[in-house]
């Protein structure tokens, strides 16, 4: 593994093999882009570039419990993904893998 790749893995806090960027892109396009913009730049919803850098625990909390990195409830019309599930998940809460894939994809949009 090159020094740059090793540093990237350390900085992201996850194994690159564990993150499916294609899956993250599909999840983002189907569930998030309509409000947060094609590149996470913000639109109806806020810019997501900062959220991409949150710890995985904070990012998962935002997705599943509608609470941001400061403990503040996310504002409507943000869906509570923990209650409704991502599109195609038939109402099941997103999995740890889906959330990691989504956050991994968001990191590529910076």
PyMOL commands that set and color helices and strands:
alter all, ss='L'
color gray80, all
select helices_A, chain A and resi 3-12+16-18+21-31+33-36+49-52+56-65+81-84+96-108
alter helices_A, ss='H'
color red, helices_A
deselect
rebuild
show_as cartoon
